[in-house]
Amino acid sequence: MANPADPQDQPPTSKDVDSEPVPKLGRGRRRRGLGFYFPPQQVISLFALIIGLVAVLALRDSCARGAGNLLKAFEPPPDAGAAVVPKP
């Protein structure tokens, strides 16, 4: 059983603690307005994503037309007869 007079069981007093001040933790950068902060790398990647999505939307019709024309080039002409399959 612990003796209440034992100094090891007592909480530390102000004499036991170092007198150096404890540094406070920073709360991050404070911005005025809405208080949002985006690092430059995230802003650049966000703009790259937006530009890519706009490019997909802008080029989808012309690419679809080009792919359709490419596939039409491999079709047989309309006046060609049925393909003859040789019998084994």
Secondary structure by P-SEA (a helix, b strand, c coil): cccccccccccccccccccbbbbbbbcccccccccccccaaaaaaaaaaaaaaaaaaaaaaaaaaaaaaaaaaaccccccccbbbbcc
